Amino acid sequence: MIFIDDLDRCRPDKALEVLESIKSFFDIEGIVYVIGMDSQSINPLVKRKYGKHVKGLDYSQKIVQLPFQIPTWKPTDMYVFIDRMISKGLGALQLVQEFKNYNPLIVKSVESNPREVKRFINNIILAESVFKKPIDELIVVQALRFRPEWNTFLELITPDDDERKTFLNEYKRLSEKVKTTTTSNRDEIIKEFSEARDDFPLFRDILDPDALKRGDALSVFLDAGGLEVLLRIEKMEEYRRALASVEHKPIEEASSSYFEEKVKEYNKLRIVTSGDSCDDLLWNHVIGKERKKVVARCITVSGIIIQVRPQRSLSYSVGLNPDPKFVNLITPANLKYRGGHLVLRVYRPNSVIQSETSSYFCSMCGKSHQNIIIPPLGTHVSVTGSYVLDPGHGWWAEINPVTTISAIS
């Protein structure tokens, strides 16, 4: 019996190569393969290699004779898992009851992944034993550090404690008001948000009434008790330092010379730059641009779009499986946090996402630049923009900001 696990963590072309190799041994009696992978991850590459008429599911069904789908975790499953974990790991300690009291907050803090839940709770236990901070306050700050998409919010509320509390009180007022939005008072609420963005320019991308109305992950977390805890904390920096001191540093964050090493590696690739075809004005939209490390101001890469997610910063985060020529552009952090995808950041106001049935426009985007069209998932595209590394996300690689995306026939 041969186990092949985490196949979806390989580069898509390598994953398909492994599956093709397995087919060669089907006729050998006594050999059984157990494959662990996300079956949907193979779909874009199968379409590209065999054409749009061949679906990844059909392809995998010809190989896999006995499929077993691991059920998706529900909040109730996470509640039970956390209760069992802390009861078994902490025994009769007083911390058991404290963790149980804040179980709902933990569920909103982490993604539905047993490994991530364990790592999250272990960091809290260690930080509490060393620094003796309240459990709920450690949970909230740890959540903002733990999830990469929330890091910017943590960076904004940490430096000035007075401004943090002033902003959070205003955020609380507006979030309560947006819950009562109707057709008749929508214009009034939009005006209030516009005024708040002028009063808090650093937080303007977070003050989005549409995001609050639909309940994105961060707003749900804050509503679950995170907001009240953040208002209660006196000095944010103390908590951030406490949690940073007990967190395991991944290899990709350990070397301060990582950026210089990546620049040298990039230069060896001899990738042709795109001259002056990048729009430098787009840097005005980039969140956290001070920490971005620019490896190449303007390059063009190609690959397959495998993910599109709207962001609170009036942008889209696009996952790109790079073509073999550009695979060396990704970093260990892209493999760990993004499944090996190159991150594309599209900041064009009024950007359009194409799908087979409809298009989606960014609302609350202000004045429009030229629209940029993000093709459907599975499309082979050419992308032009700045190639940067983000040390705030473990030095993962991005094309940020993106100037153009175009489909390759």
C-alpha positions as CSV (number, residue, x, y, z in Angstrom):
1,M,0.0,0.0,0.0
2,I,1.5,3.4,-1.1
3,F,0.3,6.6,0.6
4,I,0.6,9.9,-1.4
5,D,-0.6,12.7,0.9
6,D,-0.9,16.5,0.3
7,L,-0.7,16.1,-3.5
8,D,-2.5,19.4,-3.9
9,R,0.4,21.1,-2.2
10,C,2.7,20.2,-5.1
11,R,2.9,22.4,-8.1
12,P,-0.1,21.6,-10.3
13,D,2.0,20.3,-13.2
14,K,3.9,18.0,-10.8
15,A,0.6,16.8,-9.2
16,L,-0.7,15.9,-12.7
17,E,2.6,14.1,-13.5
18,V,2.3,12.0,-10.4
19,L,-1.3,11.0,-11.3
20,E,-0.2,10.1,-14.8
21,S,2.6,7.9,-13.3
22,I,0.2,6.0,-11.1
23,K,-1.8,5.0,-14.1
24,S,1.2,3.1,-15.4
25,F,1.0,0.7,-12.4
26,F,-2.7,-0.1,-12.5
27,D,-2.2,-3.6,-13.9
28,I,0.2,-4.7,-11.2
29,E,-1.6,-7.0,-8.7
30,G,-1.3,-6.2,-5.0
31,I,-0.5,-2.5,-5.2
32,V,-3.0,-0.1,-3.7
33,Y,-2.6,3.7,-3.8
34,V,-4.1,6.0,-1.2
35,I,-4.1,9.6,-2.5
36,G,-4.8,12.6,-0.3
37,M,-5.5,15.8,-2.2
38,D,-8.1,18.5,-2.9
39,S,-9.7,17.1,-6.1
40,Q,-10.7,20.5,-7.3
41,S,-7.1,21.7,-7.4
42,I,-6.4,19.5,-10.4
43,N,-9.3,20.9,-12.5
44,P,-7.6,24.0,-14.0
45,L,-4.5,22.1,-15.1
46,V,-6.5,19.2,-16.6
47,K,-8.5,21.8,-18.7
48,R,-5.4,23.4,-19.9
49,K,-3.7,20.1,-20.9
50,Y,-6.7,18.3,-22.4
51,G,-9.0,21.1,-23.3
52,K,-12.1,22.7,-21.7
53,H,-14.2,19.7,-22.5
54,V,-12.3,17.5,-20.0
55,K,-13.2,18.2,-16.4
56,G,-10.9,17.6,-13.5
57,L,-13.6,15.5,-11.7
58,D,-14.1,13.2,-14.7
59,Y,-10.3,12.8,-15.0
60,S,-9.9,11.9,-11.3
61,Q,-12.8,9.5,-11.3
62,K,-11.1,7.4,-13.9
63,I,-8.1,7.0,-11.5
64,V,-9.8,6.9,-8.1
65,Q,-12.0,3.8,-7.7
66,L,-13.1,4.4,-4.1
67,P,-13.4,8.1,-3.2
68,F,-13.8,9.4,0.3
69,Q,-14.6,13.0,1.0
70,I,-13.4,14.4,4.4
71,P,-16.4,16.4,5.8
72,T,-16.0,20.1,6.0
73,W,-15.7,21.3,9.6
74,K,-18.8,23.1,11.0
75,P,-18.6,25.5,14.0
76,T,-20.2,22.8,16.1
77,D,-17.4,20.4,15.2
78,M,-14.8,23.0,16.2
79,Y,-16.5,23.6,19.6
80,V,-16.3,19.9,20.4
81,F,-12.7,19.6,19.1
82,I,-11.6,22.6,21.2
83,D,-13.3,21.3,24.3
84,R,-11.7,17.9,24.0
85,M,-8.3,19.3,23.3
86,I,-8.2,21.7,26.3
87,S,-9.8,19.2,28.7
88,K,-7.2,16.5,27.7
89,G,-4.2,18.8,27.5
90,L,-4.8,21.0,30.5
91,G,-6.4,18.5,32.9
92,A,-7.8,20.2,36.0
93,L,-6.2,23.5,35.6
94,Q,-8.2,26.7,35.9
95,L,-7.4,27.5,32.3
96,V,-9.8,24.8,31.1
97,Q,-12.9,26.8,32.2
98,E,-11.5,30.0,30.8
99,F,-10.9,28.5,27.4
100,K,-14.4,27.0,27.5
101,N,-15.9,30.4,28.2
102,Y,-14.1,31.9,25.2
103,N,-14.7,28.9,22.9
104,P,-17.0,30.9,20.5
105,L,-14.3,33.6,20.1
106,I,-11.7,31.0,19.2
107,V,-14.0,29.5,16.6
108,K,-14.3,32.9,15.0
109,S,-10.6,33.4,15.2
110,V,-9.2,30.5,13.3
111,E,-9.9,28.7,10.1
112,S,-11.5,25.2,10.1
113,N,-8.3,23.3,10.3
114,P,-7.3,21.0,13.3
115,R,-3.6,21.7,12.9
116,E,-4.2,25.5,13.0
117,V,-6.5,25.3,16.0
118,K,-3.9,23.3,17.9
119,R,-1.1,25.7,17.1
120,F,-3.4,28.7,18.0
121,I,-4.3,27.3,21.4
122,N,-0.8,26.2,22.2
123,N,0.6,29.7,21.6
124,I,-2.1,31.2,23.9
125,I,-1.3,28.7,26.7
126,L,2.4,29.4,26.5
127,A,1.9,33.2,26.4
128,E,-0.4,33.1,29.4
129,S,2.0,31.0,31.4
130,V,4.9,33.4,30.7
131,F,3.2,36.9,30.7
132,K,0.0,36.3,32.8
133,K,-2.3,38.2,30.5
134,P,-6.1,37.6,30.4
135,I,-7.0,34.7,28.1
136,D,-9.6,36.6,26.0
137,E,-7.2,39.5,25.3
138,L,-4.5,37.1,24.2
139,I,-7.0,35.3,22.0
140,V,-8.1,38.4,20.2
141,V,-4.6,39.8,19.6
142,Q,-3.3,36.3,18.5
143,A,-6.2,36.1,16.0
144,L,-5.2,39.3,14.4
145,R,-1.6,38.1,14.2
146,F,-2.6,34.5,13.2
147,R,-4.6,35.3,10.0
148,P,-2.5,37.0,7.3
149,E,-5.5,38.9,5.9
150,W,-6.0,40.5,9.4
151,N,-2.4,41.6,9.9
152,T,-2.9,45.0,8.3
153,F,-5.8,45.8,10.8
154,L,-3.5,44.8,13.7
155,E,-0.7,47.1,12.4
156,L,-3.1,50.0,12.1
157,I,-4.6,49.7,15.7
158,T,-1.3,49.0,17.5
159,P,0.9,52.2,17.4
160,D,-1.5,54.7,19.1
161,D,-3.7,53.4,21.8
162,D,-5.8,56.5,22.1
163,E,-6.5,56.6,18.3
164,R,-7.3,52.9,18.5
165,K,-10.0,53.3,21.0
166,T,-11.4,56.4,19.3
167,F,-11.6,54.6,16.0
168,L,-13.0,51.4,17.5
169,N,-15.8,53.3,19.2
170,E,-16.7,54.9,15.9
171,Y,-16.5,51.5,14.1
172,K,-18.8,50.1,16.8
173,R,-21.3,52.9,16.2
174,L,-21.3,52.5,12.5
175,S,-21.5,48.7,12.5
176,E,-24.6,48.9,14.7
177,K,-26.1,51.4,12.4
178,V,-25.4,49.5,9.2
179,K,-27.4,46.5,10.6
180,T,-30.5,48.7,10.2
181,T,-29.7,49.8,6.7
182,T,-32.8,50.2,4.5
183,T,-33.3,51.6,1.0
184,S,-34.5,54.9,2.5
185,N,-31.5,55.5,4.8
186,R,-28.7,53.9,2.7
187,D,-27.6,57.3,1.3
188,E,-27.4,58.7,4.8
189,I,-25.3,55.8,6.1
190,I,-23.0,56.0,3.1
191,K,-22.4,59.7,3.8
192,E,-21.6,58.9,7.5
193,F,-19.1,56.3,6.4
194,S,-17.5,58.7,3.9
195,E,-17.1,61.3,6.7
196,A,-15.6,58.6,9.0
197,R,-13.1,57.7,6.3
198,D,-12.0,61.3,6.2
199,D,-11.7,61.4,10.0
200,F,-9.7,58.2,10.1
201,P,-7.7,58.1,6.8
202,L,-5.6,55.1,7.9
203,F,-8.7,53.0,8.4
204,R,-10.6,54.1,5.3
205,D,-10.4,50.7,3.6
206,I,-11.8,49.0,6.7
207,L,-14.8,51.4,6.9
208,D,-16.8,49.7,4.2
209,P,-20.6,49.5,4.8
210,D,-21.0,46.7,2.2
211,A,-18.4,44.5,4.0
212,L,-20.1,45.1,7.3
213,K,-23.5,44.4,5.9
214,R,-22.6,41.0,4.3
215,G,-20.5,40.1,7.4
216,D,-17.0,39.4,6.3
217,A,-14.7,37.3,8.5
218,L,-13.2,40.2,10.4
219,S,-16.5,42.0,11.1
220,V,-18.0,38.7,12.3
221,F,-15.0,38.2,14.6
222,L,-15.3,41.7,16.1
223,D,-19.0,41.3,16.6
224,A,-18.4,38.0,18.4
225,G,-16.7,39.9,21.2
226,G,-13.4,40.9,19.6
227,L,-14.3,44.5,19.5
228,E,-15.1,44.8,23.2
229,V,-11.9,43.1,24.1
230,L,-9.8,45.4,21.9
231,L,-11.5,48.4,23.5
232,R,-10.5,47.1,27.0
233,I,-6.8,46.5,26.2
234,E,-4.7,49.4,27.5
235,K,-1.4,48.8,25.6
236,M,-1.6,46.8,22.4
237,E,2.1,46.6,21.9
238,E,2.6,44.7,25.1
239,Y,0.3,41.9,23.8
240,R,1.8,41.8,20.4
241,R,5.3,41.4,21.8
242,A,4.2,38.8,24.2
243,L,2.6,36.6,21.5
244,A,5.5,37.3,19.1
245,S,8.0,36.0,21.7
246,V,6.3,32.6,22.0
247,E,5.5,32.0,18.3
248,H,7.7,29.7,16.2
249,K,9.4,31.6,13.5
250,P,9.2,29.8,10.2
251,I,12.4,29.3,8.2
252,E,11.4,31.9,5.6
253,E,11.2,34.6,8.2
254,A,14.4,33.7,10.0
255,S,16.9,35.3,7.7
256,S,17.1,39.1,7.4
257,S,19.0,38.7,4.1
258,Y,16.1,36.8,2.5
259,F,15.1,39.7,0.3
260,E,18.7,40.2,-1.0
261,E,18.9,36.4,-1.7
262,K,15.6,36.5,-3.6
263,V,16.8,39.5,-5.7
264,K,20.0,37.6,-6.7
265,E,17.8,34.5,-7.6
266,Y,15.5,36.7,-9.6
267,N,18.4,38.2,-11.5
268,K,19.7,34.7,-12.4
269,L,16.3,33.9,-14.0
270,R,16.9,36.7,-16.6
271,I,13.2,37.3,-16.8
272,V,12.5,40.1,-19.3
273,T,11.0,43.2,-17.6
274,S,8.1,45.1,-19.0
275,G,9.8,48.5,-19.3
276,D,7.5,51.3,-18.5
277,S,4.2,49.5,-19.1
278,C,3.3,49.5,-15.3
279,D,1.1,52.2,-13.8
280,D,3.0,53.7,-10.9
281,L,-0.1,55.6,-9.8
282,L,-1.6,52.4,-8.6
283,W,0.8,52.4,-5.7
284,N,-1.5,55.0,-4.1
285,H,-3.9,52.1,-3.5
286,V,-1.5,49.6,-2.0
287,I,-2.0,48.8,1.7
288,G,1.2,48.5,3.7
289,K,3.3,49.7,0.8
290,E,6.0,50.9,3.2
291,R,6.9,47.3,4.1
292,K,6.8,45.9,0.6
293,K,10.2,45.0,-0.9
294,V,10.3,45.6,-4.6
295,V,12.3,43.0,-6.5
296,A,11.3,44.2,-10.0
297,R,9.3,47.3,-10.6
298,C,7.6,46.0,-13.7
299,I,7.5,42.4,-15.1
300,T,5.1,40.2,-17.0
301,V,4.4,36.7,-15.9
302,S,1.9,34.0,-17.0
303,G,-0.1,31.2,-15.3
304,I,-3.6,30.0,-14.5
305,I,-6.1,31.8,-12.3
306,I,-7.2,29.5,-9.6
307,Q,-8.7,31.8,-7.0
308,V,-10.4,35.3,-6.8
309,R,-11.3,36.9,-3.4
310,P,-12.6,40.4,-2.8
311,Q,-10.7,42.3,-0.1
312,R,-11.8,45.0,2.3
313,S,-9.2,47.3,0.7
314,L,-11.3,47.8,-2.4
315,S,-9.2,45.3,-4.2
316,Y,-9.1,41.6,-5.3
317,S,-6.7,39.0,-4.2
318,V,-6.1,36.6,-7.1
319,G,-4.3,33.3,-6.8
320,L,-2.1,32.4,-9.9
321,N,-0.5,29.0,-10.6
322,P,2.6,30.3,-12.4
323,D,3.8,28.6,-15.6
324,P,7.0,26.5,-15.2
325,K,9.2,29.4,-16.4
326,F,8.0,31.5,-13.4
327,V,7.8,28.9,-10.7
328,N,11.0,30.2,-9.0
329,L,9.2,33.5,-8.3
330,I,7.2,31.9,-5.5
331,T,8.7,31.6,-2.0
332,P,8.3,29.1,0.9
333,A,5.6,31.4,2.3
334,N,3.6,31.1,-0.9
335,L,3.8,27.3,-0.5
336,K,2.8,27.4,3.2
337,Y,0.1,30.0,3.2
338,R,-1.2,30.1,-0.4
339,G,-0.8,26.5,-1.6
340,G,2.0,27.5,-4.0
341,H,0.1,30.3,-5.7
342,L,1.6,33.6,-6.7
343,V,-0.5,36.4,-5.1
344,L,-1.9,39.0,-7.4
345,R,-3.3,42.3,-6.0
346,V,-5.7,44.1,-8.3
347,Y,-6.4,47.6,-7.0
348,R,-8.3,49.0,-10.0
349,P,-11.5,50.7,-8.8
350,N,-14.5,49.2,-10.5
351,S,-12.6,46.1,-11.5
352,V,-14.7,43.4,-13.0
353,I,-14.6,39.6,-12.3
354,Q,-15.8,37.6,-15.3
355,S,-17.7,34.3,-14.8
356,E,-19.7,32.1,-17.0
357,T,-22.9,33.8,-15.9
358,S,-22.3,37.2,-14.5
359,S,-19.8,40.0,-13.6
360,Y,-19.2,41.5,-10.2
361,F,-18.3,45.2,-9.7
362,C,-16.6,46.7,-6.7
363,S,-19.0,49.0,-4.9
364,M,-17.9,52.0,-2.8
365,C,-14.8,52.4,-5.0
366,G,-14.9,56.1,-5.6
367,K,-13.8,57.5,-8.9
368,S,-13.0,55.0,-11.6
369,H,-9.7,54.4,-13.4
370,Q,-9.7,52.3,-16.5
371,N,-11.4,49.0,-15.7
372,I,-9.4,45.8,-15.4
373,I,-11.1,42.5,-16.2
374,I,-10.2,39.4,-14.1
375,P,-10.9,36.4,-16.3
376,P,-12.8,33.3,-15.0
377,L,-11.1,30.6,-12.9
378,G,-9.0,28.2,-14.9
379,T,-8.0,30.8,-17.5
380,H,-4.4,31.0,-18.8
381,V,-3.4,34.6,-18.4
382,S,-0.6,37.1,-18.8
383,V,-0.1,39.5,-15.9
384,T,1.9,42.7,-15.8
385,G,2.8,44.5,-12.5
386,S,5.4,44.9,-9.8
387,Y,7.1,41.8,-8.4
388,V,7.4,42.4,-4.6
389,L,8.0,40.4,-1.4
390,D,6.0,41.0,1.8
391,P,7.9,40.4,5.0
392,G,4.7,40.9,6.9
393,H,3.4,37.7,5.4
394,G,6.5,35.6,5.8
395,W,8.1,37.0,2.6
396,W,5.5,35.7,0.3
397,A,5.7,36.9,-3.3
398,E,3.1,39.1,-5.0
399,I,2.5,40.9,-8.2
400,N,1.4,44.1,-6.5
401,P,0.0,46.3,-7.9
402,V,-1.3,44.6,-11.0
403,T,-1.5,46.9,-14.1
404,T,-3.0,44.5,-16.6
405,I,-4.4,40.9,-16.9
406,S,-5.2,39.4,-20.3
407,A,-6.2,35.9,-21.3
408,I,-3.8,33.9,-23.4
409,S,-5.4,31.9,-26.2
